[in-house]
Amino acid sequence: MSEKTLTRADLAEAIHKSVGLTRTESSALVEDVLDLIIDSLAKDEVVKLSGFGVFTPRKKSPRVGRNPKTGETAAITERRVVTFRPSQLMKDKVDRALS
Amino acid sequence: MIKSKLINKIADQHPNLTTRDVERVVDSILDTITGAMCQGKRVELRGFGAFSVRKRDQRKGRNPRTGETVEVKAKHVPFYKMGKDMKDRLNA
């Protein structure tokens, strides 16, 4: 895990090592956890993971945007996005580790 | 949905695991993501999104109550960007 970027495989490996499940089962669990979070957000539910943070689905109103390359105006339709607010615990850990 | 509900639902999908096992699985996922960010690394979960760390420069802030100018130190903040699959499933 010395690379700059972690992926699903690293999460599965962490489960395999710390919980002792097989790699196959660990991978399946990573997938199931992420899927369940997406499902909840798609149902417009807020997902609160204590000690980690909160994922909130938000509705963005339609607006008139602009193509930055051509300068042409373009209509941007209404859409749903997800914002993440890290917990104070995570903010403290990350800031302390890197400063 | 809160963490305990997430754990219970995953435990229902995996009858061979105890709730305690699933709790350790979920904690392991979340701790690994936080741990990576603590090393300044990025966590890219295709379809779900990406976690990274952004640097905020030092700036002059103001105490809203007294109006006094205060120095706000540079800091590192966790950042998340939604993935494409999630975007599609929310906008289907």
N, CA and C atoms of all chains as a GROMACS GRO file, in nm:
protein
  573
    1MET      N    1   0.083  -0.121   0.000
    1MET     CA    2   0.000   0.000   0.000
    1MET      C    3   0.086   0.126   0.000
    2SER      N    4   0.191   0.125  -0.085
    2SER     CA    5   0.277   0.242  -0.086
    2SER      C    6   0.239   0.338  -0.198
    3GLU      N    7   0.145   0.296  -0.287
    3GLU     CA    8   0.104   0.381  -0.397
    3GLU      C    9   0.031   0.503  -0.344
    4LYS      N   10   0.010   0.598  -0.433
    4LYS     CA   11  -0.056   0.722  -0.395
    4LYS      C   12  -0.209   0.708  -0.386
    5THR      N   13  -0.261   0.608  -0.457
    5THR     CA   14  -0.406   0.594  -0.462
    5THR      C   15  -0.453   0.457  -0.416
    6LEU      N   16  -0.554   0.454  -0.330
    6LEU     CA   17  -0.611   0.326  -0.287
    6LEU      C   18  -0.737   0.299  -0.369
    7THR      N   19  -0.765   0.169  -0.385
    7THR     CA   20  -0.885   0.131  -0.459
    7THR      C   21  -0.962   0.028  -0.376
    8ARG      N   22  -1.068  -0.025  -0.438
    8ARG     CA   23  -1.148  -0.129  -0.373
    8ARG      C   24  -1.062  -0.246  -0.325
    9ALA      N   25  -0.960  -0.282  -0.406
    9ALA     CA   26  -0.875  -0.396  -0.372
    9ALA      C   27  -0.804  -0.374  -0.238
   10ASP      N   28  -0.764  -0.249  -0.212
   10ASP     CA   29  -0.697  -0.219  -0.085
   10ASP      C   30  -0.794  -0.231   0.032
   11LEU      N   31  -0.920  -0.192   0.009
   11LEU     CA   32  -1.020  -0.204   0.116
   11LEU      C   33  -1.047  -0.351   0.146
   12ALA      N   34  -1.057  -0.432   0.040
   12ALA     CA   35  -1.082  -0.575   0.057
   12ALA      C   36  -0.964  -0.639   0.131
   13GLU      N   37  -0.843  -0.598   0.096
   13GLU     CA   38  -0.723  -0.652   0.160
   13GLU      C   39  -0.722  -0.617   0.310
   14ALA      N   40  -0.764  -0.495   0.342
   14ALA     CA   41  -0.770  -0.453   0.482
   14ALA      C   42  -0.868  -0.539   0.561
   15ILE      N   43  -0.981  -0.572   0.499
   15ILE     CA   44  -1.081  -0.657   0.566
   15ILE      C   45  -1.025  -0.797   0.584
   16HIS      N   46  -0.965  -0.848   0.476
   16HIS     CA   47  -0.905  -0.981   0.480
   16HIS      C   48  -0.805  -0.991   0.596
   17LYS      N   49  -0.723  -0.889   0.612
   17LYS     CA   50  -0.621  -0.890   0.717
   17LYS      C   51  -0.678  -0.868   0.856
   18SER      N   52  -0.768  -0.770   0.870
   18SER     CA   53  -0.812  -0.737   1.006
   18SER      C   54  -0.927  -0.825   1.055
   19VAL      N   55  -1.012  -0.873   0.964
   19VAL     CA   56  -1.125  -0.955   1.010
   19VAL      C   57  -1.101  -1.104   0.983
   20GLY      N   58  -1.010  -1.132   0.889
   20GLY     CA   59  -0.976  -1.271   0.862
   20GLY      C   60  -1.071  -1.343   0.768
   21LEU      N   61  -1.150  -1.267   0.691
   21LEU     CA   62  -1.238  -1.331   0.593
   21LEU      C   63  -1.157  -1.357   0.465
   22THR      N   64  -1.211  -1.442   0.377
   22THR     CA   65  -1.139  -1.471   0.253
   22THR      C   66  -1.137  -1.344   0.168
   23ARG      N   67  -1.044  -1.340   0.072
   23ARG     CA   68  -1.036  -1.223  -0.016
   23ARG      C   69  -1.163  -1.208  -0.098
   24THR      N   70  -1.218  -1.322  -0.142
   24THR     CA   71  -1.340  -1.318  -0.223
   24THR      C   72  -1.455  -1.257  -0.143
   25GLU      N   73  -1.469  -1.306  -0.020
   25GLU     CA   74  -1.578  -1.256   0.063
   25GLU      C   75  -1.556  -1.109   0.100
   26SER      N   76  -1.430  -1.073   0.125
   26SER     CA   77  -1.396  -0.935   0.158
   26SER      C   78  -1.432  -0.841   0.043
   27SER      N   79  -1.401  -0.883  -0.079
   27SER     CA   80  -1.435  -0.802  -0.197
   27SER      C   81  -1.585  -0.785  -0.210
   28ALA      N   82  -1.657  -0.896  -0.188
   28ALA     CA   83  -1.804  -0.891  -0.200
   28ALA      C   84  -1.861  -0.794  -0.097
   29LEU      N   85  -1.802  -0.794   0.022
   29LEU     CA   86  -1.852  -0.706   0.128
   29LEU      C   87  -1.828  -0.558   0.096
   30VAL      N   88  -1.711  -0.528   0.039
   30VAL     CA   89  -1.682  -0.389   0.000
   30VAL      C   90  -1.791  -0.343  -0.097
   31GLU      N   91  -1.818  -0.430  -0.196
   31GLU     CA   92  -1.920  -0.400  -0.298
   31GLU      C   93  -2.058  -0.379  -0.234
   32ASP      N   94  -2.095  -0.468  -0.143
   32ASP     CA   95  -2.227  -0.460  -0.080
   32ASP      C   96  -2.243  -0.335   0.005
   33VAL      N   97  -2.137  -0.298   0.076
   33VAL     CA   98  -2.144  -0.179   0.161
   33VAL      C   99  -2.160  -0.053   0.074
   34LEU      N  100  -2.078  -0.043  -0.032
   34LEU     CA  101  -2.086   0.075  -0.118
   34LEU      C  102  -2.221   0.082  -0.188
   35ASP      N  103  -2.269  -0.035  -0.234
   35ASP     CA  104  -2.400  -0.042  -0.301
   35ASP      C  105  -2.514   0.003  -0.210
   36LEU      N  106  -2.508  -0.042  -0.087
   36LEU     CA  107  -2.614  -0.008   0.008
   36LEU      C  108  -2.616   0.143   0.037
   37ILE      N  109  -2.499   0.202   0.044
   37ILE     CA  110  -2.492   0.348   0.065
   37ILE      C  111  -2.552   0.420  -0.056
   38ILE      N  112  -2.516   0.376  -0.176
   38ILE     CA  113  -2.571   0.439  -0.297
   38ILE      C  114  -2.724   0.422  -0.301
   39ASP      N  115  -2.771   0.300  -0.268
   39ASP     CA  116  -2.917   0.274  -0.264
   39ASP      C  117  -2.989   0.372  -0.174
   40SER      N  118  -2.935   0.392  -0.054
   40SER     CA  119  -2.998   0.483   0.042
   40SER      C  120  -3.002   0.625  -0.011
   41LEU      N  121  -2.890   0.669  -0.069
   41LEU     CA  122  -2.883   0.805  -0.123
   41LEU      C  123  -2.981   0.821  -0.239
   42ALA      N  124  -2.994   0.714  -0.320
   42ALA     CA  125  -3.087   0.718  -0.433
   42ALA      C  126  -3.231   0.727  -0.384
   43LYS      N  127  -3.256   0.675  -0.261
   43LYS     CA  128  -3.390   0.684  -0.201
   43LYS      C  129  -3.404   0.816  -0.124
   44ASP      N  130  -3.308   0.904  -0.144
   44ASP     CA  131  -3.311   1.037  -0.083
   44ASP      C  132  -3.286   1.035   0.069
   45GLU      N  133  -3.222   0.928   0.116
   45GLU     CA  134  -3.191   0.921   0.259
   45GLU      C  135  -3.051   0.977   0.285
   46VAL      N  136  -3.036   1.045   0.398
   46VAL     CA  137  -2.906   1.093   0.442
   46VAL      C  138  -2.834   0.971   0.501
   47VAL      N  139  -2.706   0.953   0.474
   47VAL     CA  140  -2.631   0.840   0.532
   47VAL      C  141  -2.528   0.895   0.632
   48LYS      N  142  -2.552   0.860   0.760
   48LYS     CA  143  -2.464   0.910   0.867
   48LYS      C  144  -2.378   0.798   0.921
   49LEU      N  145  -2.247   0.814   0.904
   49LEU     CA  146  -2.154   0.712   0.954
   49LEU      C  147  -2.073   0.776   1.065
   50SER      N  148  -2.111   0.747   1.189
   50SER     CA  149  -2.051   0.816   1.302
   50SER      C  150  -1.900   0.796   1.307
   51GLY      N  151  -1.828   0.903   1.331
   51GLY     CA  152  -1.683   0.899   1.334
   51GLY      C  153  -1.622   0.918   1.196
   52PHE      N  154  -1.705   0.905   1.092
   52PHE     CA  155  -1.655   0.918   0.955
   52PHE      C  156  -1.709   1.044   0.889
   53GLY      N  157  -1.840   1.048   0.870
   53GLY     CA  158  -1.898   1.167   0.810
   53GLY      C  159  -2.041   1.142   0.764
   54VAL      N  160  -2.098   1.241   0.698
   54VAL     CA  161  -2.237   1.234   0.654
   54VAL      C  162  -2.247   1.259   0.504
   55PHE      N  163  -2.314   1.167   0.433
   55PHE     CA  164  -2.342   1.185   0.290
   55PHE      C  165  -2.484   1.238   0.277
   56THR      N  166  -2.501   1.348   0.208
   56THR     CA  167  -2.634   1.408   0.194
   56THR      C  168  -2.671   1.425   0.046
   57PRO      N  169  -2.787   1.367   0.005
   57PRO     CA  170  -2.831   1.390  -0.132
   57PRO      C  171  -2.895   1.528  -0.141
   58ARG      N  172  -2.862   1.604  -0.242
   58ARG     CA  173  -2.919   1.738  -0.259
   58ARG      C  174  -2.974   1.755  -0.398
   59LYS      N  175  -3.074   1.840  -0.406
   59LYS     CA  176  -3.132   1.868  -0.537
   59LYS      C  177  -3.080   2.003  -0.585
   60LYS      N  178  -3.029   2.004  -0.707
   60LYS     CA  179  -2.982   2.130  -0.765
   60LYS      C  180  -3.088   2.178  -0.864
   61SER      N  181  -3.124   2.304  -0.853
   61SER     CA  182  -3.227   2.360  -0.942
   61SER      C  183  -3.172   2.377  -1.083
   62PRO      N  184  -3.265   2.375  -1.183
   62PRO     CA  185  -3.218   2.398  -1.319
   62PRO      C  186  -3.166   2.542  -1.330
   63ARG      N  187  -3.065   2.563  -1.412
   63ARG     CA  188  -3.012   2.697  -1.430
   63ARG      C  189  -2.954   2.712  -1.569
   64VAL      N  190  -2.928   2.834  -1.607
   64VAL     CA  191  -2.867   2.856  -1.737
   64VAL      C  192  -2.716   2.860  -1.718
   65GLY      N  193  -2.648   2.770  -1.787
   65GLY     CA  194  -2.503   2.766  -1.775
   65GLY      C  195  -2.441   2.815  -1.905
   66ARG      N  196  -2.312   2.799  -1.914
   66ARG     CA  197  -2.241   2.846  -2.032
   66ARG      C  198  -2.133   2.744  -2.066
   67ASN      N  199  -2.120   2.715  -2.191
   67ASN     CA  200  -2.009   2.630  -2.234
   67ASN      C  201  -1.883   2.713  -2.223
   68PRO      N  202  -1.792   2.673  -2.134
   68PRO     CA  203  -1.675   2.758  -2.108
   68PRO      C  204  -1.585   2.771  -2.231
   69LYS      N  205  -1.590   2.675  -2.320
   69LYS     CA  206  -1.503   2.680  -2.438
   69LYS      C  207  -1.560   2.771  -2.545
   70THR      N  208  -1.691   2.757  -2.572
   70THR     CA  209  -1.749   2.835  -2.681
   70THR      C  210  -1.820   2.962  -2.633
   71GLY      N  211  -1.851   2.968  -2.503
   71GLY     CA  212  -1.921   3.085  -2.450
   71GLY      C  213  -2.071   3.080  -2.476
   72GLU      N  214  -2.115   2.976  -2.545
   72GLU     CA  215  -2.258   2.960  -2.571
   72GLU      C  216  -2.336   2.932  -2.443
   73THR      N  217  -2.456   2.983  -2.432
   73THR     CA  218  -2.537   2.950  -2.315
   73THR      C  219  -2.602   2.814  -2.338
   74ALA      N  220  -2.621   2.741  -2.228
   74ALA     CA  221  -2.682   2.609  -2.237
   74ALA      C  222  -2.767   2.588  -2.113
   75ALA      N  223  -2.880   2.524  -2.129
   75ALA     CA  224  -2.966   2.498  -2.014
   75ALA      C  225  -2.911   2.382  -1.934
   76ILE      N  226  -2.901   2.397  -1.802
   76ILE     CA  227  -2.859   2.286  -1.717
   76ILE      C  228  -2.984   2.238  -1.644
   77THR      N  229  -3.016   2.111  -1.664
   77THR     CA  230  -3.139   2.057  -1.607
   77THR      C  231  -3.125   2.035  -1.456
   78GLU      N  232  -3.238   2.016  -1.392
   78GLU     CA  233  -3.241   1.987  -1.249
   78GLU      C  234  -3.167   1.855  -1.226
   79ARG      N  235  -3.088   1.845  -1.119
   79ARG     CA  236  -3.016   1.721  -1.096
   79ARG      C  237  -2.995   1.697  -0.946
   80ARG      N  238  -2.963   1.575  -0.914
   80ARG     CA  239  -2.936   1.541  -0.774
   80ARG      C  240  -2.787   1.512  -0.758
   81VAL      N  241  -2.730   1.566  -0.654
   81VAL     CA  242  -2.588   1.544  -0.626
   81VAL      C  243  -2.573   1.499  -0.480
   82VAL      N  244  -2.457   1.446  -0.448
   82VAL     CA  245  -2.430   1.403  -0.311
   82VAL      C  246  -2.315   1.484  -0.255
   83THR      N  247  -2.334   1.540  -0.137
   83THR     CA  248  -2.224   1.611  -0.072
   83THR      C  249  -2.181   1.529   0.049
   84PHE      N  250  -2.054   1.541   0.084
   84PHE     CA  251  -2.002   1.469   0.200
   84PHE      C  252  -1.948   1.569   0.300
   85ARG      N  253  -1.993   1.557   0.423
   85ARG     CA  254  -1.940   1.642   0.529
   85ARG      C  255  -1.863   1.554   0.625
   86PRO      N  256  -1.730   1.568   0.629
   86PRO     CA  257  -1.650   1.483   0.717
   86PRO      C  258  -1.681   1.512   0.864
   87SER      N  259  -1.670   1.411   0.948
   87SER     CA  260  -1.693   1.430   1.091
   87SER      C  261  -1.577   1.512   1.148
   88GLN      N  262  -1.600   1.573   1.263
   88GLN     CA  263  -1.494   1.651   1.329
   88GLN      C  264  -1.375   1.560   1.357
   89LEU      N  265  -1.406   1.433   1.392
   89LEU     CA  266  -1.301   1.336   1.421
   89LEU      C  267  -1.210   1.316   1.300
   90MET      N  268  -1.271   1.296   1.183
   90MET     CA  269  -1.192   1.276   1.062
   90MET      C  270  -1.112   1.401   1.028
   91LYS      N  271  -1.176   1.518   1.039
   91LYS     CA  272  -1.108   1.644   1.009
   91LYS      C  273  -0.985   1.661   1.097
   92ASP      N  274  -1.003   1.633   1.227
   92ASP     CA  275  -0.892   1.647   1.322
   92ASP      C  276  -0.779   1.550   1.287
   93LYS      N  277  -0.816   1.423   1.261
   93LYS     CA  278  -0.715   1.321   1.231
   93LYS      C  279  -0.634   1.359   1.109
   94VAL      N  280  -0.703   1.396   1.000
   94VAL     CA  281  -0.636   1.428   0.874
   94VAL      C  282  -0.548   1.552   0.890
   95ASP      N  283  -0.602   1.656   0.954
   95ASP     CA  284  -0.524   1.779   0.969
   95ASP      C  285  -0.401   1.757   1.057
   96ARG      N  286  -0.422   1.682   1.165
   96ARG     CA  287  -0.310   1.657   1.257
   96ARG      C  288  -0.202   1.574   1.189
   97ALA      N  289  -0.243   1.477   1.110
   97ALA     CA  290  -0.146   1.389   1.045
   97ALA      C  291  -0.063   1.463   0.939
   98LEU      N  292  -0.123   1.564   0.877
   98LEU     CA  293  -0.055   1.627   0.763
   98LEU      C  294   0.009   1.762   0.792
   99SER      N  295  -0.014   1.816   0.913
   99SER     CA  296   0.048   1.947   0.936
   99SER      C  297   0.169   1.938   1.028
  100MET      N  298  -3.003   0.686   0.688
  100MET     CA  299  -2.951   0.559   0.737
  100MET      C  300  -2.827   0.585   0.823
  101ILE      N  301  -2.820   0.521   0.935
  101ILE     CA  302  -2.704   0.534   1.022
  101ILE      C  303  -2.621   0.405   1.018
  102LYS      N  304  -2.501   0.412   1.075
  102LYS     CA  305  -2.407   0.301   1.064
  102LYS      C  306  -2.465   0.168   1.115
  103SER      N  307  -2.535   0.173   1.228
  103SER     CA  308  -2.587   0.047   1.284
  103SER      C  309  -2.689  -0.019   1.190
  104LYS      N  310  -2.767   0.064   1.119
  104LYS     CA  311  -2.865   0.010   1.026
  104LYS      C  312  -2.795  -0.051   0.905
  105LEU      N  313  -2.692   0.016   0.861
  105LEU     CA  314  -2.611  -0.034   0.749
  105LEU      C  315  -2.553  -0.171   0.786
  106ILE      N  316  -2.500  -0.180   0.908
  106ILE     CA  317  -2.441  -0.306   0.954
  106ILE      C  318  -2.545  -0.417   0.960
  107ASN      N  319  -2.662  -0.385   1.014
  107ASN     CA  320  -2.768  -0.487   1.023
  107ASN      C  321  -2.813  -0.538   0.886
  108LYS      N  322  -2.825  -0.444   0.791
  108LYS     CA  323  -2.869  -0.485   0.657
  108LYS      C  324  -2.766  -0.574   0.589
  109ILE      N  325  -2.637  -0.538   0.605
  109ILE     CA  326  -2.532  -0.620   0.544
  109ILE      C  327  -2.528  -0.758   0.612
  110ALA      N  328  -2.549  -0.759   0.743
  110ALA     CA  329  -2.551  -0.886   0.817
  110ALA      C  330  -2.665  -0.976   0.767
  111ASP      N  331  -2.779  -0.914   0.732
  111ASP     CA  332  -2.891  -0.992   0.676
  111ASP      C  333  -2.854  -1.056   0.542
  112GLN      N  334  -2.773  -0.984   0.464
  112GLN     CA  335  -2.733  -1.035   0.332
  112GLN      C  336  -2.625  -1.143   0.344
  113HIS      N  337  -2.559  -1.149   0.460
  113HIS     CA  338  -2.450  -1.246   0.479
  113HIS      C  339  -2.476  -1.329   0.605
  114PRO      N  340  -2.567  -1.426   0.595
  114PRO     CA  341  -2.609  -1.503   0.713
  114PRO      C  342  -2.495  -1.581   0.779
  115ASN      N  343  -2.385  -1.601   0.706
  115ASN     CA  344  -2.272  -1.674   0.764
  115ASN      C  345  -2.186  -1.587   0.856
  116LEU      N  346  -2.215  -1.454   0.855
  116LEU     CA  347  -2.136  -1.363   0.939
  116LEU      C  348  -2.219  -1.312   1.056
  117THR      N  349  -2.153  -1.288   1.168
  117THR     CA  350  -2.223  -1.230   1.282
  117THR      C  351  -2.228  -1.078   1.264
  118THR      N  352  -2.316  -1.014   1.338
  118THR     CA  353  -2.327  -0.868   1.332
  118THR      C  354  -2.194  -0.806   1.372
  119ARG      N  355  -2.130  -0.869   1.469
  119ARG     CA  356  -2.000  -0.821   1.517
  119ARG      C  357  -1.894  -0.825   1.405
  120ASP      N  358  -1.896  -0.935   1.325
  120ASP     CA  359  -1.803  -0.945   1.211
  120ASP      C  360  -1.827  -0.829   1.114
  121VAL      N  361  -1.957  -0.806   1.083
  121VAL     CA  362  -1.990  -0.703   0.985
  121VAL      C  363  -1.950  -0.565   1.038
  122GLU      N  364  -1.965  -0.546   1.169
  122GLU     CA  365  -1.924  -0.420   1.230
  122GLU      C  366  -1.775  -0.398   1.207
  123ARG      N  367  -1.698  -0.506   1.223
  123ARG     CA  368  -1.553  -0.495   1.202
  123ARG      C  369  -1.520  -0.470   1.055
  124VAL      N  370  -1.602  -0.530   0.966
  124VAL     CA  371  -1.583  -0.509   0.822
  124VAL      C  372  -1.605  -0.360   0.787
  125VAL      N  373  -1.717  -0.306   0.835
  125VAL     CA  374  -1.750  -0.166   0.804
  125VAL      C  375  -1.646  -0.072   0.865
  126ASP      N  376  -1.606  -0.099   0.989
  126ASP     CA  377  -1.504  -0.015   1.052
  126ASP      C  378  -1.372  -0.023   0.977
  127SER      N  379  -1.341  -0.143   0.930
  127SER     CA  380  -1.217  -0.162   0.856
  127SER      C  381  -1.218  -0.079   0.727
  128ILE      N  382  -1.331  -0.077   0.657
  128ILE     CA  383  -1.344   0.004   0.534
  128ILE      C  384  -1.325   0.152   0.567
  129LEU      N  385  -1.400   0.199   0.666
  129LEU     CA  386  -1.397   0.343   0.699
  129LEU      C  387  -1.259   0.385   0.753
  130ASP      N  388  -1.201   0.300   0.839
  130ASP     CA  389  -1.069   0.333   0.895
  130ASP      C  390  -0.960   0.334   0.788
  131THR      N  391  -0.973   0.243   0.690
  131THR     CA  392  -0.873   0.239   0.582
  131THR      C  393  -0.881   0.367   0.499
  132ILE      N  394  -1.003   0.412   0.472
  132ILE     CA  395  -1.019   0.536   0.394
  132ILE      C  396  -0.960   0.654   0.472
  133THR      N  397  -0.996   0.666   0.600
  133THR     CA  398  -0.944   0.777   0.682
  133THR      C  399  -0.792   0.768   0.693
  134GLY      N  400  -0.741   0.646   0.712
  134GLY     CA  401  -0.597   0.625   0.726
  134GLY      C  402  -0.521   0.668   0.601
  135ALA      N  403  -0.578   0.637   0.484
  135ALA     CA  404  -0.514   0.676   0.358
  135ALA      C  405  -0.507   0.828   0.348
  136MET      N  406  -0.618   0.893   0.383
  136MET     CA  407  -0.620   1.039   0.376
  136MET      C  408  -0.520   1.100   0.473
  137CYS      N  409  -0.500   1.035   0.587
  137CYS     CA  410  -0.401   1.083   0.685
  137CYS      C  411  -0.259   1.077   0.629
  138GLN      N  412  -0.239   0.993   0.528
  138GLN     CA  413  -0.107   0.986   0.463
  138GLN      C  414  -0.106   1.071   0.336
  139GLY      N  415  -0.212   1.149   0.320
  139GLY     CA  416  -0.221   1.236   0.203
  139GLY      C  417  -0.256   1.161   0.076
  140LYS      N  418  -0.302   1.036   0.091
  140LYS     CA  419  -0.335   0.956  -0.027
  140LYS      C  420  -0.480   0.977  -0.068
  141ARG      N  421  -0.507   0.935  -0.191
  141ARG     CA  422  -0.639   0.947  -0.249
  141ARG      C  423  -0.703   0.808  -0.247
  142VAL      N  424  -0.834   0.801  -0.228
  142VAL     CA  425  -0.903   0.672  -0.233
  142VAL      C  426  -1.006   0.681  -0.345
  143GLU      N  427  -0.984   0.600  -0.450
  143GLU     CA  428  -1.071   0.609  -0.565
  143GLU      C  429  -1.158   0.486  -0.574
  144LEU      N  430  -1.286   0.502  -0.551
  144LEU     CA  431  -1.379   0.390  -0.556
  144LEU      C  432  -1.470   0.410  -0.676
  145ARG      N  433  -1.427   0.353  -0.790
  145ARG     CA  434  -1.498   0.369  -0.916
  145ARG      C  435  -1.648   0.348  -0.899
  146GLY      N  436  -1.725   0.445  -0.946
  146GLY     CA  437  -1.870   0.434  -0.938
  146GLY      C  438  -1.926   0.497  -0.813
  147PHE      N  439  -1.849   0.488  -0.704
  147PHE     CA  440  -1.895   0.545  -0.576
  147PHE      C  441  -1.849   0.689  -0.562
  148GLY      N  442  -1.720   0.708  -0.583
  148GLY     CA  443  -1.663   0.842  -0.570
  148GLY      C  444  -1.519   0.836  -0.526
  149ALA      N  445  -1.461   0.952  -0.503
  149ALA     CA  446  -1.321   0.957  -0.464
  149ALA      C  447  -1.302   1.046  -0.342
  150PHE      N  448  -1.217   0.998  -0.251
  150PHE     CA  449  -1.183   1.076  -0.132
  150PHE      C  450  -1.041   1.128  -0.150
  151SER      N  451  -1.020   1.254  -0.122
  151SER     CA  452  -0.887   1.310  -0.131
  151SER      C  453  -0.871   1.418  -0.025
  152VAL      N  454  -0.751   1.471  -0.016
  152VAL     CA  455  -0.725   1.575   0.083
  152VAL      C  456  -0.694   1.705   0.011
  153ARG      N  457  -0.756   1.812   0.051
  153ARG     CA  458  -0.728   1.942  -0.010
  153ARG      C  459  -0.663   2.034   0.090
  154LYS      N  460  -0.572   2.113   0.040
  154LYS     CA  461  -0.500   2.204   0.127
  154LYS      C  462  -0.570   2.340   0.125
  155ARG      N  463  -0.592   2.395   0.242
  155ARG     CA  464  -0.648   2.529   0.251
  155ARG      C  465  -0.537   2.621   0.298
  156ASP      N  466  -0.511   2.727   0.222
  156ASP     CA  467  -0.405   2.820   0.260
  156ASP      C  468  -0.439   2.896   0.387
  157GLN      N  469  -0.336   2.948   0.447
  157GLN     CA  470  -0.351   3.036   0.563
  157GLN      C  471  -0.427   3.160   0.515
  158ARG      N  472  -0.515   3.212   0.599
  158ARG     CA  473  -0.590   3.332   0.558
  158ARG      C  474  -0.622   3.417   0.680
  159LYS      N  475  -0.660   3.539   0.652
  159LYS     CA  476  -0.703   3.625   0.761
  159LYS      C  477  -0.853   3.610   0.778
  160GLY      N  478  -0.893   3.573   0.899
  160GLY     CA  479  -1.035   3.560   0.926
  160GLY      C  480  -1.077   3.670   1.020
  161ARG      N  481  -1.204   3.667   1.054
  161ARG     CA  482  -1.253   3.771   1.143
  161ARG      C  483  -1.342   3.706   1.248
  162ASN      N  484  -1.326   3.745   1.369
  162ASN     CA  485  -1.416   3.697   1.473
  162ASN      C  486  -1.549   3.768   1.451
  163PRO      N  487  -1.653   3.694   1.417
  163PRO     CA  488  -1.779   3.758   1.379
  163PRO      C  489  -1.840   3.839   1.494
  164ARG      N  490  -1.808   3.802   1.614
  164ARG     CA  491  -1.867   3.873   1.728
  164ARG      C  492  -1.796   4.007   1.756
  165THR      N  493  -1.663   4.002   1.756
  165THR     CA  494  -1.589   4.123   1.792
  165THR      C  495  -1.537   4.202   1.672
  166GLY      N  496  -1.537   4.137   1.553
  166GLY     CA  497  -1.486   4.205   1.435
  166GLY      C  498  -1.335   4.204   1.427
  167GLU      N  499  -1.272   4.145   1.528
  167GLU     CA  500  -1.127   4.136   1.535
  167GLU      C  501  -1.069   4.049   1.422
  168THR      N  502  -0.959   4.088   1.363
  168THR     CA  503  -0.895   4.007   1.261
  168THR      C  504  -0.809   3.900   1.329
  169VAL      N  505  -0.824   3.777   1.283
  169VAL     CA  506  -0.742   3.670   1.338
  169VAL      C  507  -0.676   3.593   1.224
  170GLU      N  508  -0.561   3.535   1.253
  170GLU     CA  509  -0.488   3.456   1.155
  170GLU      C  510  -0.546   3.315   1.156
  171VAL      N  511  -0.598   3.266   1.043
  171VAL     CA  512  -0.643   3.127   1.036
  171VAL      C  513  -0.532   3.049   0.969
  172LYS      N  514  -0.481   2.947   1.037
  172LYS     CA  515  -0.368   2.870   0.987
  172LYS      C  516  -0.405   2.787   0.864
  173ALA      N  517  -0.306   2.752   0.784
  173ALA     CA  518  -0.327   2.663   0.670
  173ALA      C  519  -0.372   2.529   0.725
  174LYS      N  520  -0.459   2.460   0.654
  174LYS     CA  521  -0.501   2.328   0.702
  174LYS      C  522  -0.532   2.232   0.588
  175HIS      N  523  -0.541   2.105   0.623
  175HIS     CA  524  -0.574   2.001   0.526
  175HIS      C  525  -0.715   1.951   0.556
  176VAL      N  526  -0.799   1.950   0.455
  176VAL     CA  527  -0.937   1.906   0.479
  176VAL      C  528  -0.974   1.788   0.388
  177PRO      N  529  -1.050   1.692   0.443
  177PRO     CA  530  -1.095   1.578   0.362
  177PRO      C  531  -1.195   1.628   0.257
  178PHE      N  532  -1.188   1.569   0.138
  178PHE     CA  533  -1.277   1.610   0.030
  178PHE      C  534  -1.332   1.486  -0.040
  179TYR      N  535  -1.459   1.491  -0.077
  179TYR     CA  536  -1.521   1.379  -0.148
  179TYR      C  537  -1.587   1.429  -0.276
  180LYS      N  538  -1.567   1.353  -0.383
  180LYS     CA  539  -1.634   1.386  -0.509
  180LYS      C  540  -1.717   1.265  -0.552
  181MET      N  541  -1.842   1.289  -0.582
  181MET     CA  542  -1.935   1.183  -0.622
  181MET      C  543  -1.888   1.112  -0.750
  182GLY      N  544  -1.909   0.981  -0.756
  182GLY     CA  545  -1.872   0.903  -0.874
  182GLY      C  546  -1.982   0.900  -0.978
  183LYS      N  547  -1.946   0.857  -1.098
  183LYS     CA  548  -2.040   0.863  -1.209
  183LYS      C  549  -2.159   0.768  -1.191
  184ASP      N  550  -2.132   0.647  -1.144
  184ASP     CA  551  -2.240   0.550  -1.127
  184ASP      C  552  -2.341   0.600  -1.023
  185MET      N  553  -2.289   0.661  -0.917
  185MET     CA  554  -2.379   0.716  -0.816
  185MET      C  555  -2.464   0.828  -0.874
  186LYS      N  556  -2.399   0.913  -0.953
  186LYS     CA  557  -2.467   1.024  -1.018
  186LYS      C  558  -2.580   0.971  -1.106
  187ASP      N  559  -2.549   0.867  -1.185
  187ASP     CA  560  -2.649   0.809  -1.274
  187ASP      C  561  -2.764   0.749  -1.196
  188ARG      N  562  -2.732   0.681  -1.085
  188ARG     CA  563  -2.839   0.616  -1.009
  188ARG      C  564  -2.926   0.718  -0.936
  189LEU      N  565  -2.872   0.834  -0.904
  189LEU     CA  566  -2.951   0.938  -0.839
  189LEU      C  567  -3.033   1.018  -0.940
  190ASN      N  568  -2.992   1.011  -1.066
  190ASN     CA  569  -3.061   1.092  -1.166
  190ASN      C  570  -3.134   1.007  -1.269
  191ALA      N  571  -3.154   0.880  -1.235
  191ALA     CA  572  -3.222   0.789  -1.328
  191ALA      C  573  -3.367   0.830  -1.348
   0.00000   0.00000   0.00000
